[in-house]
Amino acid sequence: MTDAPPAASVEKFRDWRFGLFVHWGLYSLPARHEWVKNRERLTDEDYQPYFDHFEPDLYDPTKWARAAREAGMKYAVLTTKHHEGFCLWDSEVSDYTVAHTAWGAGKDLVRQFVDACRAEGLGVGFYHSLIDWHHPEFPIDVVHPQRYDEEAQAKAAGRDVQVYADYLHAQTRELLTNYGPIDIMWFDFSYPNRNREDGLPGPGNGKGRDEWRSVELMAMVRELQPDILINDRLDIPGDFVTPEQYQPDGPMQRDGVPVLWEACQTLNGSWGYDRDNLDWKSPETLVKMLVDSVSKDGNLLLNVGPTGRGEFDPRALATLSSIGEWMRLHERSIRGARPAEGHVAPVDCRFTQKGDRLYLHLFSWPMGHIHLQGLAGKVKYAQLLNDASEIKRIVNNPHQQAQNTTMGGVASDTLTLKLPIQKPNVLVPVIELFL
């Protein structure tokens, strides 16, 4: 449907492997999830106090970008506008922007973010919502906050989604014209043919390629930024697919063909700042998710929702710091790594590979030994990656019978590694195998 992106952009994306997602907007003030306007069916009037009191006086994107880099991330994606419609830059086609708040007169938070990321050597991506619950021409539909408000629906009966699409295209053009080269355009989201969840009559079917004019929109993005990568949420195929809040069971495919992919995940179940959500994932779980993604030829985009004052929550910073310490010691098993084609990892382990080095990530620590099928005679050295301490290799005799402490019955093509009893003091131990 559209031309593919340059191969160099694809390989850069695959080399990065780990990125920061930032969801930030007016919803950071109620601090009850980024869909609070939808969930609580708030009107524009109900929501106005958050616009009136948006005052992120502690916003310092250099701290955000530094935290990302120190966590081992190589790119960052910012929500320029989420479904609520509020824009983090001074859009020429809207007054519902940070530049029109009492605090933010003339400010462009997107510009500051882009500059900070580039200073830290991070790739830059823009998230932009296809949905807009504030725009006067966006129809009241199946996901709109006023989907149950018959009076509001009657007043909105004449809205024209194509007038809104003009606005969507104009804002996308601004974002891809005013900030230099952008690496990723992350649209969100399409929902064609979706009906109201309660089955009652009312504004029903959702929106997709026809409402967004997706083919035209994607062509404009390609024209403005020829090296950019575009995600898959325009209701037409994109450059990469975006599993959200789950880990795929294997390398992702479209119609049987392998496809570039990136899992997007939260720290605690909410994308925006959610003060009382305590469902935080442990750093160990998050590192395992990163390793799992890379082992299946995917990336991990990990989200932080800054507070209403513009800071990362201390719990988020602590988590990023823990991941960063693991990445400091184990980065070469992740950065630029690919799946280990032809090698089957043992149970509860993951392989990645870079050149002639194979990386065995142990999600649980076995007692004494681990057996690697098909690797007998193919490994010339083995070491723990965290401290470069040798791991002894055992050559198995397939005719040896097991007796007391003598190992036996191991297949001739299996390499056995002798492990220390104590698990290394890292979130996920990695053994580096030199093929």
C-alpha positions, 0 to 999 in steps of 0.5 A: 500500500505504501513504500517500505522504509529504508533498510538502514532505518529498520536495522537501526531500530533493531539495533536499538532494542530498548526505548522509553515511552512517555505518556504525559498530558492533562491527565497527569493532574487527576492522576487516575489513568490517561483514560480518566476522561473516558472512564469517568465520562467527564465533559469538557467543562469537567476537564477544564480545571486540569487545563487551568491548573497545568503547571509542570514547573519541575519539567526538565527533559534533560533529566528524563533523557539522562535517565533513559540513557542510563537505563540502557535505552536508545530512543524515546517516544513522547505523547505529543497529543493523547486522546484528550486532545491537549497538545504539548506544543504551540500548534498553529491550528489549536488553542488547546495547547500548553502555550495557551495555559496560564503557565505555559504561555509560548512554551513548546515542551516538544521542542525541549524534549527533542533537544534533550533526547538528541543531546543524550544521543537518543533517537526521537519518536512522536506518539500522536493520537488519532482520537480527540475528545476535545475537538468540536468536529470529532464525533461522539462515538463508541469510545467518546466520554459522552457516548451515553449522554443523549443530550450531548449526542443530539448537539453533536449530530452535525459533526464532520469527521473529515473536518477533524481529519484535516486537523489531524493531518495539519498537526502531523505536518507540523510535528514532522516539519518543525523538529528536524529528522524524526525516527518514529511516528507512533499513531494511536489508534484505529477501532473500525466496526466497534460497537458500544460494549453494552449492546444498546443503541447509540453512537456505534461503529468506530473509526479506521482508515477511511475516517483518518484518510490513512493512506494519504496521511502515511504518504505525507509522513513518508514525504516529510520524513523519508527515513521515518518508521511508522507503526501499525495503528492507522488501520493499514499495514505499517513498518512495525507492529505494536503488541501492547501489554503482552509478550508475543509467543514467538517472532511476530508475522503478518500473513506468514512473513516476519515483521518488525515489532516492538512490545509496548509495556507499562511499569504499573498498568497505567500509561499516564501517571496513576498515583494510587496504582501499586501494580508495579512490575519488578525490575527483574520482570522487566529485564526478562521482558526485554530479553524475551523481546530481543530473543524473538527479534523484537524491541521493548518500549517501556513507559513512564508517566511523569507527574503533573509537575513534570517529574518521573515518579521516584519509583519509576526512577528506581526501576530505571536505575535497576535496569540500567545497572543490569544493562551496564553489565549485560548490554552486549547481549541486548544491543544489536543482538538478534535471535539465535537461529538454529539454537533451542534454549533450555527451559526457562532460558532465552538465547540471543546472538551477536556474531560468533557470540551466543548469550544464554539468559537464565530466567531461573538458576539451575542447580549445578549444571545446564545442558545445551542441545546441539552445542557439543564441540561448537563452543571454545569458551564460556563465561559469566557476562557480569564478571567475565568469570569462566564457566567450565564446559563438560564433554559428555560421553554418551556411553557413560552410565549414570552412577552415584555422582557420575553424570550419564545418559547425556546425548553426544551433541549436548554441551553441559556447563558447570555452574556455581551453586550461588546465583550471581547477584544480578537480575538475570544472569547471562552466560557468554558463549564464544562459538 
